[in-house]
Amino acid sequence: MDLGLKGKKALVTGASRGLGYATALLLAQEGARVAINSRDAARLEQSRAGIASQTGVEVIALPGDLANAETPAQVVEAAIHAFDGLDLLVTNTGGPKPGSFDSLGEADWQRAVDLCLMAHVRLIQAALPALRQSKSASVLTITSISVKQPIANLVLSNSVRAATVGLTKSLALELGREGIRVNSILPAWTETERITELLASRAQANGTTVEEEMRKQAQESPLGRISSPEEFARAAVFLLSPAASYLTGVMLPVDGGLYKGTF
């Protein structure tokens, strides 16, 4: 299937590693011009060079911490300037710190809101003028399966990401008449550095190893394994593409059946 992505102009945030990197790489493999963002400038440049060398398409690096109020607009404006427009926006941020309710303070909650809600708001606000000029505008927010099924010791993610899902659905309803599609993917446990860090914390608390916690987590899925970033990226790129032109307001779990609810 031709996804219709050749020549499209895309910005993917949180893309120096993990889910964002896999998504940016697959977009580039489909022929899109891609801008990538991360707060780690050195690692971001390595990722940019890797994607460019593998695909031969234009890839630009736009470093910056999206938790800072000014950064999202700066990143979007730089992408629009480089590409003379924007068609696709993937709003992906790092996850907030793990912890129980009693272990987290006001500053932890504020950073989680800035990182996992307001960064999405600010990126989309800044991108809307350019998206309104596109004939195939598509926004994809990356949230978590925790919005449907809360995850132990992740109260910040469970709480704040739910607000981003509400934002996503609201924007799908508001912007559909303008031809702008807005969807979200709700990933579960995927083989990324973030997951390794969370499982290391769990292993320390349980007196086990990361490998043992990984094995136990894999068994929670009916498929009996944890997802790869590439599996996530295939779903993400399809939702972004013109091939999914009648899909908007979708909250798609990419979780291997981990979520047990009917709806």
N, C-alpha and C positions, 0 to 999 in steps of 0.2 A: 504493500500500500504506500502510495506517495502521500506523505503527511502535509505537503504544501509549505514546508518551512524554508526552502531555499531562498536566500536573500533577506529573510526576516531579520529584524533588529531586536535583540533580546538583552535584557539585564537580569542577571542572576546574583542575588546577594548571598552571603555566607557560603561562598563557592570555592574556597581554597582547599576544601577537603570534604569528605562525606557525601551527603545527599546533594548538596549544592554543586559540588564538583562533578559528580556523575551526571547531573541534569545538564550542566553547561557543556560537558563533553558530548553528550548525545545530541544536544541542539546543534552544536558545531558539526558533528558528523552528518546531520541532516541538512547542512548547508546554511545555517543561520549565522549571522554576525553576532558575536557574543561579547558583552561586557561583564566582568566578574568583580565581585567585591568581597573583602574580608578585612578584619582589623590588623592582621599579620601581613605587613607589606612584603616581606621577604618570601614568605611561603606563597603568597598570592602570585607573585611574579613567577615563581617556579611552576605553579599550576597553569598560569597563562601560557608560559612557554611550552609546557607539555601538551596542552590542548591544541595550540597553534601548530606544533610540529606533527601531531597525529592527524590533523584534519586539513591543514593548509588554508583555513579560513581566517578572517580577521578576528582577533581576540584582544581586548584591552583590559588592563587591570586598574581598578579604582579602589585603593585602600581607604579604610575609614571605619570607625566604631559606630555602628548604627544605634547604640544606646545613647549617644550624644544627640541632642535635639537638632543640631544644625546639619549633621552629617547626611541623613537620608536625602535631603533636597540637593545637597552638593553632589552626591553620587549620581543621582538621577540626571541632574543638569549636565554633568560631564558626559554621561552616556548619550544623551540626546544630542549634545554638541558634536560628539565624535561620529555619530551615525546619521546625523541630520534627521532625527526622528526616533520613534520607539514603537514597536508592535507588541512585544511580549515582556511581561514583568513577573519575575519569581521573587516573592518576598520570603526569605529564609533567614532565620537568625539563630544564634546559639541558644541552647537551653539554659534556663535559670538554675541556680544551685539546688542540689537535692537537700532534703531535710524535712523533719516533722514540723508541725505548726508551732510547737513550743520552742523549737531551736532557731527560728527565723525572726529577725528584727525588722523594723520599719525600713531600713536601708535596703534590705534584701527584697522586700516587697516592691519598693519603688524601682529598683533596677529591673526586676522581673517585668513590671508594667512597661518601662521604657523599652526593654529589649523585645518582649514577646507580644506587645500590643501596639504601643505608640510607634515603634519602628515601622510596622506594617502600615499604620495610618499615614505616617509622614511620607513614606515611599510612594504610596498610591496617590496621595494628594499632589505630590510633586510631578508624578508621571501623567496625571489625567489630561492636561492640555495636549500632550503629544499623542497619547492613546486615542484621544478624540479625533485626531487627524489620520489615524490608521484605519485601513479597511479590514484588518484582521486582528483587532485588539483583544488581548487575553491576559488576565491576571491570575496568578496561582499563588495562594498563600500556603505555606508549609506549617502545619500545626502538629497534632499528635493524636494517637488513638486514646490518649488520656482524657480527651474531651468527651468521649463516650463511656469509657471505663477507667476511672481514676487508678493511678499507679501508686503503690505504697511508697512513701518517703519522697514523693514529688508533689507536695501540696502547691508549690508555686506554679509549676507547669499545669497541674490539674485545673487550677483556678484561672490563671491569666490567659492561657491558650483558648479556653472556652469563649472568652470575649472576642478573640480574633475570629473564631468561627461565626459568632453573631455578626461581626463586621462584614465578613465575607458574604454571608447570605443576604444581608441588607444591601450591599453594593450590587450584588447580582440582580436584585429586584429594581434598584434605582437606575442602574446603568444599562440594563438590557435593551431598552428602546433606542439607545445610542449605538448599539452594536458592540458593546464591550462586555465580554464574558468574564465572570469572576468565579473561580472554583477554589477548593482547598483539598489537599491530600493529608490524610491522618495516618502517618507511618507508625508502625509498632517497632519492635526491636529489630534493628538493622546493624549489620557489621560495620560500624563506624567507630572512630576514636571516642566520640561522646558516649557511646554505649559501653565501651571498654572501661571508661572512667566511672560510669555509674555502677557497673558490675564490680569494679574494684572496691568501691565504697561498700557495696552489699557484702562482698566477700570478707572484708575486714570486720564488719558488724557480725557476720555469722560464723567467723572462724573457719572459712573455707578458702577456696582458690577462685580466681577469675574463671578458669576453665570449668570448674564445677558449677559455678553460677550460670555460666553460658549454657552448659548442658541442661540444667534445670529449666532455664528460661525457654530454650528451644522446645522442650517437651510441652510447654503451654500451648503451642500452636498445633492445630490438627495436622499440619504438614510435617511437624516434628523437627523443624529447623528454623533458624533465624534468616531473615531476608538479606540479600546483597544490595548495595547501593545501585547497581545496574538494574535490578528488578524494579526498584522505586523509580528510577529515571525513566524507564519505558512508559510507566503510567503517567508520570508528570509531563513528558514531552507530548504524548498523545493528547492529554487534556488541554495543553497549551495550543496545539496545532489547529489549523483550519479543518482538519479531518474530524475534529470534535465540535463542529460549528453549531450544533444544537444542544450542547451541554453547557449549562450555566447553573450556578447555585448548588453544585454537587459537592458533597463532603465525602470524599472517597477514602475509605480505610484501605491501606496497603499493609495488611497485617497477618496474612497467612491464615485467616479465620480465627485469630485470637479473640476478637470481640464476639461475645456469646449472644448478644441481643438480636432480636428479629429485625428491628428498625434502627 
